Amino acid sequence: MTGASPEQGASRGLPRGVRLGVDVGKARIGLAGSDPDGLVATPVETVPRVLDVPTGADGAPAVTLDVARIAAEAEERFAAVVYVGLPRHLSGAEGAATADARDFASRLAAAVAPVEVRLVDERMTTVTAHAQLRSAGRRTKTHRSVVDQAAAVIILQSALDVERSAGGRAGELVEARTPGA
């Protein structure tokens, strides 16, 4: 490993490429992106959430505007992987929000294939994002529009840190939802 920077050595085996981070909420979805080397996560945008998901004639869920927007961003940036936050209870147990994130990630995986979608633990990211925005002087009323992006940055940066330390992708690989599933 002589002559390699720590970043090159730690991420050896992973192809270069932008990573996206997604914080799925009931009203909004935060989106973050990284540089092609996967070193730093930055906010991208907040996407309005679509909760009513119609199904097509084949029984598969239709591509909603929120999924389509994230898929377009993944295509525009030539994303290598999309990390979606998996909200678990502090105990590690899964609840309704976890099931919602898993469903969204599955629909997103179908839309961005063959790009991998992976679920990563996101416990406390929204709380941390609120605290960081408050400490930066943002008032609660005014940071509502960017807190989802800030949470997505935390999700993505955590995944990038795992990539560097483990030398592989973080999280759980998501299977795309197929008709009748």
C-alpha positions as CSV (number, residue, x, y, z in Angstrom):
1,M,0.0,0.0,0.0
2,T,3.0,2.2,-0.3
3,G,2.2,5.6,-2.0
4,A,-1.6,5.2,-1.6
5,S,-3.5,7.8,0.4
6,P,-5.5,6.6,3.3
7,E,-8.7,7.2,1.3
8,Q,-7.5,5.2,-1.6
9,G,-6.3,2.3,0.6
10,A,-9.5,2.2,2.7
11,S,-11.9,2.2,-0.2
12,R,-9.9,-0.3,-2.3
13,G,-12.2,-2.7,-4.1
14,L,-15.0,-0.2,-4.5
15,P,-15.5,1.4,-7.8
16,R,-15.5,5.2,-8.0
17,G,-18.9,6.8,-8.3
18,V,-21.2,9.2,-6.6
19,R,-23.3,7.9,-3.7
20,L,-26.7,9.2,-2.9
21,G,-28.3,9.3,0.6
22,V,-32.1,9.3,1.1
23,D,-34.0,10.2,4.3
24,V,-37.6,9.0,3.8
25,G,-40.2,10.9,5.8
26,K,-44.0,11.0,5.7
27,A,-44.1,14.5,4.1
28,R,-40.7,15.0,2.6
29,I,-37.6,13.1,1.5
30,G,-34.2,14.5,2.1
31,L,-31.6,13.8,-0.6
32,A,-27.8,14.1,-0.3
33,G,-25.0,13.3,-2.7
34,S,-21.2,12.6,-2.5
35,D,-18.2,13.3,-4.6
36,P,-17.2,10.5,-7.0
37,D,-14.6,9.3,-4.5
38,G,-17.2,9.0,-1.7
39,L,-15.4,11.2,0.7
40,V,-17.9,14.0,1.6
41,A,-21.7,14.1,1.7
42,T,-23.5,17.3,0.8
43,P,-27.2,18.3,0.7
44,V,-28.9,18.1,-2.7
45,E,-32.6,18.8,-2.3
46,T,-35.9,18.1,-0.5
47,V,-38.4,16.1,-2.5
48,P,-42.1,16.1,-1.7
49,R,-43.3,12.6,-0.6
50,V,-46.0,10.8,-2.5
51,L,-47.9,8.5,-0.1
52,D,-50.6,7.2,-2.5
53,V,-48.9,4.5,-4.6
54,P,-51.1,3.2,-7.4
55,T,-50.4,-0.2,-8.9
56,G,-50.2,-0.9,-12.6
57,A,-52.1,-3.6,-14.6
58,D,-49.3,-6.1,-13.8
59,G,-49.8,-5.6,-10.0
60,A,-46.4,-3.7,-9.6
61,P,-46.4,-0.4,-7.9
62,A,-46.3,2.6,-10.3
63,V,-43.3,4.9,-10.2
64,T,-44.4,7.9,-8.2
65,L,-43.0,11.4,-8.7
66,D,-40.8,11.1,-5.6
67,V,-39.2,7.9,-6.7
68,A,-38.9,9.3,-10.3
69,R,-37.1,12.4,-9.0
70,I,-34.5,10.4,-7.0
71,A,-34.0,8.0,-9.9
72,A,-33.4,11.0,-12.3
73,E,-30.8,12.3,-9.8
74,A,-29.1,8.9,-9.7
75,E,-29.0,8.8,-13.5
76,E,-27.8,12.4,-13.8
77,R,-25.0,11.9,-11.3
78,F,-24.1,8.3,-12.5
79,A,-24.6,7.1,-9.0
80,A,-22.8,3.9,-7.9
81,V,-25.1,3.2,-5.0
82,V,-28.1,4.8,-3.2
83,Y,-28.3,4.5,0.6
84,V,-31.7,4.8,2.2
85,G,-32.0,5.4,5.9
86,L,-33.7,2.6,7.9
87,P,-35.4,4.1,10.9
88,R,-35.4,1.6,13.8
89,H,-36.4,2.2,17.4
90,L,-33.5,2.9,19.8
91,S,-33.8,-0.7,20.9
92,G,-33.2,-1.9,17.4
93,A,-36.7,-3.1,16.9
94,E,-38.5,-2.3,13.6
95,G,-41.9,-0.5,13.4
96,A,-44.2,1.2,10.9
97,A,-41.6,3.7,9.8
98,T,-39.2,0.9,9.1
99,A,-41.7,-0.9,7.0
100,D,-42.4,2.3,5.1
101,A,-38.7,2.9,4.4
102,R,-38.3,-0.7,3.3
103,D,-41.3,-0.4,0.9
104,F,-39.9,2.9,-0.5
105,A,-36.4,1.5,-0.9
106,S,-37.8,-1.5,-2.8
107,R,-39.7,0.7,-5.2
108,L,-36.6,2.9,-5.6
109,A,-34.5,-0.2,-6.3
110,A,-36.8,-1.1,-9.2
111,A,-36.5,2.4,-10.6
112,V,-32.8,2.7,-10.4
113,A,-31.7,-0.8,-11.3
114,P,-29.0,-1.9,-11.9
115,V,-27.7,0.7,-9.4
116,E,-27.7,-0.9,-5.9
117,V,-30.0,0.4,-3.2
118,R,-28.9,-0.3,0.4
119,L,-30.6,0.3,3.7
120,V,-28.5,1.8,6.5
121,D,-29.4,2.4,10.1
122,E,-30.5,5.9,10.7
123,R,-31.4,6.0,14.4
124,M,-31.2,9.6,15.7
125,T,-30.3,11.2,12.4
126,T,-33.3,13.6,12.4
127,V,-32.7,14.6,16.0
128,T,-29.0,15.1,15.2
129,A,-29.9,17.2,12.1
130,H,-32.2,19.4,14.1
131,A,-29.4,19.9,16.8
132,Q,-26.8,20.7,14.1
133,L,-29.1,23.3,12.4
134,R,-29.9,24.9,15.8
135,S,-26.3,25.1,16.7
136,A,-25.6,26.8,13.3
137,G,-28.1,29.5,14.3
138,R,-31.1,28.2,12.2
139,R,-34.5,28.7,13.8
140,T,-36.8,25.7,14.0
141,K,-39.4,27.3,11.8
142,T,-36.9,28.1,9.1
143,H,-34.9,24.9,9.1
144,R,-37.9,22.6,8.5
145,S,-37.3,22.7,4.7
146,V,-33.6,21.6,5.1
147,V,-33.7,19.3,8.1
148,D,-34.5,16.3,5.8
149,Q,-31.5,17.2,3.6
150,A,-29.4,17.4,6.7
151,A,-30.6,14.0,7.9
152,A,-29.8,12.6,4.4
153,V,-26.3,14.0,4.7
154,I,-25.8,12.3,8.1
155,I,-27.1,9.0,6.6
156,L,-24.8,9.2,3.6
157,Q,-21.7,10.4,5.6
158,S,-22.2,7.5,8.0
159,A,-22.4,5.0,5.1
160,L,-19.3,6.6,3.5
161,D,-17.4,6.2,6.8
162,V,-18.4,2.6,6.9
163,E,-17.2,2.1,3.3
164,R,-13.8,3.5,4.1
165,S,-13.3,1.5,7.3
166,A,-14.7,-1.8,6.0
167,G,-13.6,-1.5,2.4
168,G,-17.1,-2.5,1.2
169,R,-20.6,-1.2,0.8
170,A,-22.5,-0.4,4.0
171,G,-25.9,-1.7,4.9
172,E,-28.4,-4.3,3.6
173,L,-28.9,-4.8,-0.1
174,V,-32.5,-4.1,-1.2
175,E,-34.3,-6.3,-3.7
176,A,-36.4,-4.5,-6.2
177,R,-40.2,-5.2,-5.8
178,T,-41.5,-7.4,-8.5
179,P,-45.1,-7.8,-9.6
180,G,-47.2,-9.8,-7.2
181,A,-44.7,-9.4,-4.4
